[in-house]
Amino acid sequence: MTTPDLSAIPASEERLLRERLQRSGYLADPDLATTVWLASALQRPLLLEGDAGVGKTALATALARSQNAVLVRLQCFEGLDLAQAAYEWNYGRQLMAIRMSEARPDAPGPVSESDIFSREFLLERPLLRAISQTGPCVLLIDEIDRADEAVEAFLLEVLAEYQITVPEIGTLRATHIPQVLLTSNGTRELSDALRRRCLYHYLDYPSLSREIAIVKTALPEADTRLVEDAVQFVQRLRREDLAKIPGIAETLDWVRALFQLRHSSLPEDMSAVLGTLGCLLKTREDRFLMGADRLRQLVEGRRTVGVAENSNEQAKAAA
């Protein structure tokens, strides 16, 4: 295996990667494109950390599409175990093989352990499926922070050596190294051992100009003024004290909703905006905070009045 010359990343490589991702519907900034390129060149996993909705999972999807690669996704959750993440023995098929062998009159003897604990009786779960691919593959380990620490410990072998050890068979090694992306929303701290095996990039909410470009790319038929007004509103909304900050996906949903309602800009009537807020605000508390007056302040870019301040002002007016 040859090691690429990394003394200086050719600008053309970074641009080429950004262009491929853009054609696949993902706008990556230069820093992100450079980190993704390095992860591929060094054959190292890439850990993407950031709030939910900033585009971590979308990057893996676009990367696979841009390379015409197979996308294998392991969705992590509390209680995830080895059988769900890596492999599992097909006990039903093993039992059937034993019974069929016993029923054969010409059977030389009982079925041996090596006969039923072989590769053909192994069910591939995402990790084993990824290292078993013979062509380009992107392995997405999504929301690793939701899995238990025991899963992290098992992943160390996979991420460091691109292999899985099955006690009954031995070590299964990748014939084609997959490009691995891990995502984390930061709900718990990851181990140092896991971080050491990965390159790292923190993915933040996009800037105003970049988010406008993202929405225009995804919804080219929407009016430019509608896109710009809506994105400016969402950017101001993210600075509010919300339980669930809207991500890029929520921005896209909201602009699609406004476009479907045939708006060419943000409506002057705040009741029309209120009717579409289900695209942006996903908790009862956040929805309760956004009344017509507060929405108008956000639309106009004025400082919003906090809930406590607003209550005090109302109490003074009543007195």
C-alpha positions as a Markdown table, in Angstrom:
| # | Residue | x | y | z |
|---|---|---|---|---|
| 1 | Met | 0.0 | 0.0 | 0.0 |
| 2 | Thr | 1.6 | 3.3 | -1.1 |
| 3 | Thr | 1.4 | 6.4 | 1.1 |
| 4 | Pro | 0.3 | 9.6 | -0.7 |
| 5 | Asp | 2.6 | 12.6 | -0.6 |
| 6 | Leu | 0.9 | 14.9 | 2.0 |
| 7 | Ser | 3.5 | 17.6 | 2.1 |
| 8 | Ala | 1.0 | 19.9 | 0.5 |
| 9 | Ile | -2.5 | 19.1 | -0.5 |
| 10 | Pro | -3.0 | 20.0 | -4.2 |
| 11 | Ala | -5.6 | 22.8 | -4.5 |
| 12 | Ser | -7.0 | 20.9 | -7.4 |
| 13 | Glu | -7.8 | 17.9 | -5.2 |
| 14 | Glu | -9.7 | 19.9 | -2.7 |
| 15 | Arg | -11.6 | 21.7 | -5.5 |
| 16 | Leu | -12.4 | 18.5 | -7.3 |
| 17 | Leu | -13.8 | 17.0 | -4.1 |
| 18 | Arg | -15.9 | 20.0 | -3.4 |
| 19 | Glu | -17.2 | 19.9 | -7.0 |
| 20 | Arg | -18.1 | 16.3 | -6.7 |
| 21 | Leu | -19.9 | 16.9 | -3.4 |
| 22 | Gln | -21.7 | 19.9 | -4.9 |
| 23 | Arg | -22.9 | 17.8 | -7.9 |
| 24 | Ser | -24.3 | 15.3 | -5.2 |
| 25 | Gly | -26.2 | 18.1 | -3.5 |
| 26 | Tyr | -23.7 | 19.0 | -0.7 |
| 27 | Leu | -21.9 | 22.3 | -0.3 |
| 28 | Ala | -18.7 | 21.8 | 1.7 |
| 29 | Asp | -16.4 | 24.6 | 2.8 |
| 30 | Pro | -12.7 | 24.4 | 2.1 |
| 31 | Asp | -11.8 | 23.2 | 5.6 |
| 32 | Leu | -14.3 | 20.4 | 5.6 |
| 33 | Ala | -13.3 | 19.3 | 2.0 |
| 34 | Thr | -9.6 | 19.2 | 3.1 |
| 35 | Thr | -10.3 | 17.1 | 6.1 |
| 36 | Val | -12.4 | 14.7 | 4.1 |
| 37 | Trp | -9.7 | 14.4 | 1.5 |
| 38 | Leu | -7.1 | 13.8 | 4.2 |
| 39 | Ala | -9.2 | 11.1 | 5.8 |
| 40 | Ser | -9.5 | 9.3 | 2.5 |
| 41 | Ala | -5.8 | 9.7 | 1.6 |
| 42 | Leu | -4.6 | 8.5 | 5.0 |
| 43 | Gln | -7.3 | 5.8 | 5.2 |
| 44 | Arg | -8.4 | 7.1 | 8.6 |
| 45 | Pro | -11.9 | 7.4 | 10.0 |
| 46 | Leu | -13.3 | 10.9 | 10.2 |
| 47 | Leu | -15.2 | 11.9 | 13.4 |
| 48 | Leu | -17.7 | 14.7 | 12.7 |
| 49 | Glu | -19.0 | 16.4 | 15.7 |
| 50 | Gly | -21.7 | 19.1 | 15.9 |
| 51 | Asp | -25.3 | 19.8 | 16.8 |
| 52 | Ala | -28.1 | 17.8 | 15.2 |
| 53 | Gly | -29.1 | 19.2 | 11.8 |
| 54 | Val | -25.9 | 20.7 | 10.7 |
| 55 | Gly | -25.4 | 18.2 | 7.8 |
| 56 | Lys | -23.2 | 15.4 | 9.2 |
| 57 | Thr | -25.2 | 12.5 | 7.9 |
| 58 | Ala | -25.9 | 14.3 | 4.6 |
| 59 | Leu | -22.1 | 14.5 | 4.0 |
| 60 | Ala | -21.8 | 10.7 | 4.2 |
| 61 | Thr | -24.7 | 10.3 | 1.8 |
| 62 | Ala | -23.3 | 12.8 | -0.7 |
| 63 | Leu | -19.8 | 11.3 | -0.4 |
| 64 | Ala | -21.1 | 7.9 | -1.3 |
| 65 | Arg | -23.1 | 9.2 | -4.2 |
| 66 | Ser | -20.2 | 11.3 | -5.5 |
| 67 | Gln | -17.9 | 8.2 | -5.5 |
| 68 | Asn | -20.6 | 5.8 | -6.8 |
| 69 | Ala | -19.8 | 3.9 | -3.6 |
| 70 | Val | -22.0 | 1.6 | -1.4 |
| 71 | Leu | -23.3 | 3.4 | 1.7 |
| 72 | Val | -23.5 | 1.2 | 4.8 |
| 73 | Arg | -25.1 | 2.8 | 7.8 |
| 74 | Leu | -24.8 | 1.8 | 11.4 |
| 75 | Gln | -27.4 | 3.8 | 13.4 |
| 76 | Cys | -26.3 | 3.8 | 17.0 |
| 77 | Phe | -28.6 | 3.7 | 20.0 |
| 78 | Glu | -28.5 | 2.8 | 23.7 |
| 79 | Gly | -28.3 | -0.9 | 24.1 |
| 80 | Leu | -26.7 | -1.6 | 20.7 |
| 81 | Asp | -24.8 | -4.9 | 20.8 |
| 82 | Leu | -22.3 | -6.9 | 18.8 |
| 83 | Ala | -25.0 | -9.0 | 17.1 |
| 84 | Gln | -26.7 | -5.8 | 15.8 |
| 85 | Ala | -23.5 | -3.9 | 14.9 |
| 86 | Ala | -21.1 | -6.5 | 13.4 |
| 87 | Tyr | -22.3 | -10.1 | 12.9 |
| 88 | Glu | -24.6 | -12.8 | 14.1 |
| 89 | Trp | -24.7 | -16.5 | 13.6 |
| 90 | Asn | -27.6 | -17.8 | 11.6 |
| 91 | Tyr | -28.8 | -20.3 | 14.2 |
| 92 | Gly | -31.8 | -21.4 | 12.2 |
| 93 | Arg | -29.8 | -22.3 | 9.2 |
| 94 | Gln | -27.2 | -24.1 | 11.4 |
| 95 | Leu | -29.9 | -26.2 | 13.0 |
| 96 | Met | -31.4 | -27.0 | 9.6 |
| 97 | Ala | -27.9 | -28.1 | 8.3 |
| 98 | Ile | -27.5 | -30.4 | 11.3 |
| 99 | Arg | -31.0 | -32.0 | 10.8 |
| 100 | Met | -30.4 | -32.4 | 7.1 |
| 101 | Ser | -27.1 | -34.1 | 7.7 |
| 102 | Glu | -28.6 | -36.5 | 10.3 |
| 103 | Ala | -31.4 | -37.4 | 7.9 |
| 104 | Arg | -29.0 | -38.4 | 5.1 |
| 105 | Pro | -28.5 | -42.2 | 5.0 |
| 106 | Asp | -25.0 | -41.8 | 3.5 |
| 107 | Ala | -23.9 | -39.2 | 6.1 |
| 108 | Pro | -20.3 | -40.0 | 7.2 |
| 109 | Gly | -21.0 | -38.9 | 10.8 |
| 110 | Pro | -22.3 | -36.1 | 12.9 |
| 111 | Val | -21.8 | -32.5 | 11.7 |
| 112 | Ser | -18.6 | -31.0 | 13.0 |
| 113 | Glu | -18.3 | -27.6 | 14.7 |
| 114 | Ser | -16.2 | -26.3 | 11.8 |
| 115 | Asp | -18.9 | -27.3 | 9.3 |
| 116 | Ile | -21.6 | -25.1 | 10.9 |
| 117 | Phe | -19.4 | -22.3 | 12.3 |
| 118 | Ser | -18.2 | -21.2 | 8.9 |
| 119 | Arg | -18.5 | -18.0 | 6.8 |
| 120 | Glu | -21.6 | -19.1 | 5.0 |
| 121 | Phe | -23.6 | -19.3 | 8.3 |
| 122 | Leu | -22.6 | -15.8 | 9.3 |
| 123 | Leu | -25.1 | -13.0 | 9.0 |
| 124 | Glu | -23.5 | -9.7 | 8.1 |
| 125 | Arg | -24.5 | -6.6 | 10.1 |
| 126 | Pro | -23.3 | -3.1 | 9.1 |
| 127 | Leu | -19.6 | -3.4 | 10.2 |
| 128 | Leu | -19.0 | -6.8 | 8.7 |
| 129 | Arg | -20.9 | -5.8 | 5.6 |
| 130 | Ala | -18.7 | -2.7 | 5.2 |
| 131 | Ile | -15.4 | -4.5 | 5.4 |
| 132 | Ser | -16.7 | -7.3 | 3.1 |
| 133 | Gln | -17.3 | -5.0 | 0.2 |
| 134 | Thr | -15.1 | -5.6 | -2.8 |
| 135 | Gly | -15.6 | -2.1 | -4.2 |
| 136 | Pro | -15.8 | 1.5 | -2.9 |
| 137 | Cys | -17.8 | 1.8 | 0.3 |
| 138 | Val | -18.6 | 4.6 | 2.8 |
| 139 | Leu | -19.4 | 3.3 | 6.3 |
| 140 | Leu | -21.5 | 5.8 | 8.3 |
| 141 | Ile | -21.5 | 5.1 | 12.1 |
| 142 | Asp | -24.2 | 7.6 | 13.0 |
| 143 | Glu | -24.6 | 9.1 | 16.4 |
| 144 | Ile | -21.8 | 7.1 | 18.1 |
| 145 | Asp | -22.4 | 9.1 | 21.3 |
| 146 | Arg | -25.7 | 7.3 | 21.7 |
| 147 | Ala | -24.1 | 3.9 | 21.9 |
| 148 | Asp | -22.6 | 2.4 | 25.1 |
| 149 | Glu | -18.9 | 2.5 | 25.8 |
| 150 | Ala | -18.7 | -1.2 | 25.1 |
| 151 | Val | -19.5 | -0.6 | 21.5 |
| 152 | Glu | -16.7 | 2.0 | 21.3 |
| 153 | Ala | -14.3 | -0.6 | 22.7 |
| 154 | Phe | -15.3 | -3.1 | 20.0 |
| 155 | Leu | -15.0 | -0.4 | 17.3 |
| 156 | Leu | -11.3 | 0.2 | 18.1 |
| 157 | Glu | -10.2 | -3.0 | 16.2 |
| 158 | Val | -12.5 | -2.1 | 13.2 |
| 159 | Leu | -11.3 | 1.5 | 13.0 |
| 160 | Ala | -7.6 | 0.8 | 13.5 |
| 161 | Glu | -7.1 | -2.4 | 11.4 |
| 162 | Tyr | -10.3 | -2.6 | 9.3 |
| 163 | Gln | -10.8 | -6.1 | 10.5 |
| 164 | Ile | -13.2 | -8.1 | 12.7 |
| 165 | Thr | -12.2 | -11.0 | 14.8 |
| 166 | Val | -14.8 | -13.8 | 15.0 |
| 167 | Pro | -13.7 | -16.3 | 17.7 |
| 168 | Glu | -15.1 | -19.4 | 15.9 |
| 169 | Ile | -13.5 | -18.5 | 12.5 |
| 170 | Gly | -10.6 | -16.1 | 13.1 |
| 171 | Thr | -9.9 | -12.6 | 11.8 |
| 172 | Leu | -11.8 | -11.2 | 8.8 |
| 173 | Arg | -9.9 | -8.4 | 7.1 |
| 174 | Ala | -11.2 | -5.9 | 4.6 |
| 175 | Thr | -10.2 | -6.4 | 1.0 |
| 176 | His | -11.2 | -2.9 | 0.1 |
| 177 | Ile | -10.7 | -0.2 | 2.8 |
| 178 | Pro | -14.0 | 1.6 | 3.4 |
| 179 | Gln | -14.1 | 5.3 | 4.0 |
| 180 | Val | -15.5 | 5.7 | 7.6 |
| 181 | Leu | -17.4 | 8.6 | 8.9 |
| 182 | Leu | -18.5 | 8.7 | 12.6 |
| 183 | Thr | -21.0 | 11.4 | 13.7 |
| 184 | Ser | -21.6 | 12.7 | 17.2 |
| 185 | Asn | -24.1 | 15.2 | 18.6 |
| 186 | Gly | -22.1 | 15.6 | 21.8 |
| 187 | Thr | -24.6 | 14.0 | 24.1 |
| 188 | Arg | -21.8 | 12.2 | 25.9 |
| 189 | Glu | -18.0 | 12.4 | 25.9 |
| 190 | Leu | -16.3 | 9.9 | 23.6 |
| 191 | Ser | -13.2 | 8.0 | 24.8 |
| 192 | Asp | -9.7 | 9.2 | 24.0 |
| 193 | Ala | -8.9 | 5.8 | 22.4 |
| 194 | Leu | -11.7 | 6.4 | 19.8 |
| 195 | Arg | -10.7 | 9.9 | 19.1 |
| 196 | Arg | -7.0 | 9.0 | 18.6 |
| 197 | Arg | -8.0 | 6.7 | 15.8 |
| 198 | Cys | -9.9 | 9.4 | 13.9 |
| 199 | Leu | -9.3 | 12.6 | 12.1 |
| 200 | Tyr | -11.7 | 15.3 | 13.6 |
| 201 | His | -13.8 | 18.1 | 12.3 |
| 202 | Tyr | -16.4 | 20.2 | 14.1 |
| 203 | Leu | -19.3 | 21.0 | 11.8 |
| 204 | Asp | -21.1 | 24.1 | 12.9 |
| 205 | Tyr | -24.3 | 25.8 | 11.6 |
| 206 | Pro | -23.6 | 27.4 | 8.2 |
| 207 | Ser | -23.0 | 31.1 | 7.8 |
| 208 | Leu | -25.8 | 33.2 | 6.2 |
| 209 | Ser | -24.3 | 33.2 | 2.7 |
| 210 | Arg | -23.5 | 29.5 | 2.8 |
| 211 | Glu | -27.0 | 28.5 | 4.0 |
| 212 | Ile | -28.6 | 30.7 | 1.3 |
| 213 | Ala | -26.4 | 28.8 | -1.2 |
| 214 | Ile | -27.4 | 25.4 | 0.2 |
| 215 | Val | -31.1 | 26.3 | 0.0 |
| 216 | Lys | -30.8 | 27.7 | -3.5 |
| 217 | Thr | -29.0 | 24.5 | -4.6 |
| 218 | Ala | -31.7 | 22.3 | -3.1 |
| 219 | Leu | -34.6 | 24.5 | -4.2 |
| 220 | Pro | -33.6 | 26.3 | -7.4 |
| 221 | Glu | -37.3 | 27.0 | -8.3 |
| 222 | Ala | -37.9 | 29.1 | -5.1 |
| 223 | Asp | -37.8 | 32.9 | -5.4 |
| 224 | Thr | -34.4 | 34.4 | -4.4 |
| 225 | Arg | -36.1 | 36.9 | -2.1 |
| 226 | Leu | -38.0 | 34.1 | -0.3 |
| 227 | Val | -34.9 | 32.1 | 0.2 |
| 228 | Glu | -32.9 | 35.1 | 1.5 |
| 229 | Asp | -35.7 | 36.3 | 3.8 |
| 230 | Ala | -36.3 | 32.8 | 5.2 |
| 231 | Val | -32.7 | 32.0 | 5.9 |
| 232 | Gln | -32.1 | 35.3 | 7.6 |
| 233 | Phe | -35.2 | 34.6 | 9.8 |
| 234 | Val | -33.9 | 31.1 | 10.7 |
| 235 | Gln | -30.4 | 32.5 | 11.5 |
| 236 | Arg | -32.0 | 34.9 | 13.9 |
| 237 | Leu | -34.2 | 32.2 | 15.3 |
| 238 | Arg | -31.2 | 30.1 | 16.2 |
| 239 | Arg | -30.0 | 32.8 | 18.6 |
| 240 | Glu | -33.2 | 32.4 | 20.6 |
| 241 | Asp | -33.4 | 30.3 | 23.8 |
| 242 | Leu | -34.8 | 27.2 | 22.1 |
| 243 | Ala | -34.9 | 23.7 | 23.3 |
| 244 | Lys | -34.4 | 22.4 | 19.8 |
| 245 | Ile | -32.5 | 24.6 | 17.4 |
| 246 | Pro | -33.7 | 24.2 | 13.8 |
| 247 | Gly | -31.1 | 22.7 | 11.5 |
| 248 | Ile | -30.5 | 22.9 | 7.8 |
| 249 | Ala | -33.1 | 20.2 | 7.1 |
| 250 | Glu | -35.7 | 22.3 | 9.0 |
| 251 | Thr | -34.8 | 25.4 | 6.9 |
| 252 | Leu | -35.3 | 23.4 | 3.7 |
| 253 | Asp | -38.6 | 22.1 | 4.9 |
| 254 | Trp | -39.8 | 25.6 | 5.8 |
| 255 | Val | -38.8 | 27.1 | 2.5 |
| 256 | Arg | -40.4 | 24.2 | 0.6 |
| 257 | Ala | -43.6 | 24.8 | 2.7 |
| 258 | Leu | -43.6 | 28.6 | 1.9 |
| 259 | Phe | -43.0 | 27.8 | -1.8 |
| 260 | Gln | -45.8 | 25.3 | -1.9 |
| 261 | Leu | -48.1 | 28.0 | -0.4 |
| 262 | Arg | -47.0 | 30.2 | -3.4 |
| 263 | His | -45.1 | 32.9 | -1.3 |
| 264 | Ser | -42.4 | 34.8 | -3.1 |
| 265 | Ser | -41.2 | 36.4 | 0.1 |
| 266 | Leu | -42.0 | 36.1 | 3.8 |
| 267 | Pro | -45.7 | 36.9 | 4.3 |
| 268 | Glu | -46.6 | 40.2 | 5.9 |
| 269 | Asp | -49.3 | 38.5 | 7.8 |
| 270 | Met | -47.7 | 36.8 | 10.9 |
| 271 | Ser | -50.6 | 34.4 | 11.2 |
| 272 | Ala | -49.5 | 32.9 | 7.8 |
| 273 | Val | -46.0 | 32.4 | 9.2 |
| 274 | Leu | -47.4 | 30.9 | 12.4 |
| 275 | Gly | -49.2 | 28.3 | 10.4 |
| 276 | Thr | -45.9 | 27.0 | 9.0 |
| 277 | Leu | -43.8 | 27.0 | 12.1 |
| 278 | Gly | -44.2 | 23.3 | 12.5 |
| 279 | Cys | -41.5 | 22.9 | 10.0 |
| 280 | Leu | -39.0 | 24.8 | 12.3 |
| 281 | Leu | -40.1 | 24.3 | 15.9 |
| 282 | Lys | -40.3 | 20.8 | 17.1 |
| 283 | Thr | -41.2 | 21.1 | 20.8 |
| 284 | Arg | -44.3 | 22.5 | 22.6 |
| 285 | Glu | -42.1 | 24.9 | 24.6 |
| 286 | Asp | -40.5 | 26.4 | 21.5 |
| 287 | Arg | -43.8 | 26.8 | 19.8 |
| 288 | Phe | -45.3 | 28.5 | 22.8 |
| 289 | Leu | -42.5 | 31.1 | 22.8 |
| 290 | Met | -43.2 | 32.2 | 19.3 |
| 291 | Gly | -46.2 | 34.5 | 19.2 |
| 292 | Ala | -47.1 | 36.9 | 16.4 |
| 293 | Asp | -45.3 | 39.9 | 18.1 |
| 294 | Arg | -42.1 | 38.0 | 18.7 |
| 295 | Leu | -42.2 | 36.6 | 15.1 |
| 296 | Arg | -42.5 | 40.1 | 13.7 |
| 297 | Gln | -39.5 | 41.2 | 15.7 |
| 298 | Leu | -37.4 | 38.4 | 14.3 |
| 299 | Val | -38.6 | 39.1 | 10.7 |
| 300 | Glu | -37.6 | 42.7 | 11.1 |
| 301 | Gly | -34.4 | 41.8 | 12.7 |
| 302 | Arg | -35.1 | 43.7 | 16.0 |
| 303 | Arg | -34.0 | 42.4 | 19.4 |
| 304 | Thr | -36.6 | 40.1 | 20.9 |
| 305 | Val | -37.9 | 40.6 | 24.4 |
| 306 | Gly | -37.3 | 37.7 | 26.8 |
| 307 | Val | -40.2 | 35.8 | 28.3 |
| 308 | Ala | -39.4 | 37.2 | 31.8 |
| 309 | Glu | -39.1 | 40.8 | 30.6 |
| 310 | Asn | -42.3 | 40.5 | 28.6 |
| 311 | Ser | -44.2 | 39.2 | 31.6 |
| 312 | Asn | -42.9 | 42.1 | 33.7 |
| 313 | Glu | -43.9 | 44.6 | 31.1 |
| 314 | Gln | -47.4 | 43.1 | 30.9 |
| 315 | Ala | -47.7 | 43.2 | 34.7 |
| 316 | Lys | -46.7 | 46.9 | 34.8 |
| 317 | Ala | -49.2 | 47.7 | 32.1 |
| 318 | Ala | -52.0 | 45.9 | 34.0 |
| 319 | Ala | -51.1 | 47.8 | 37.2 |
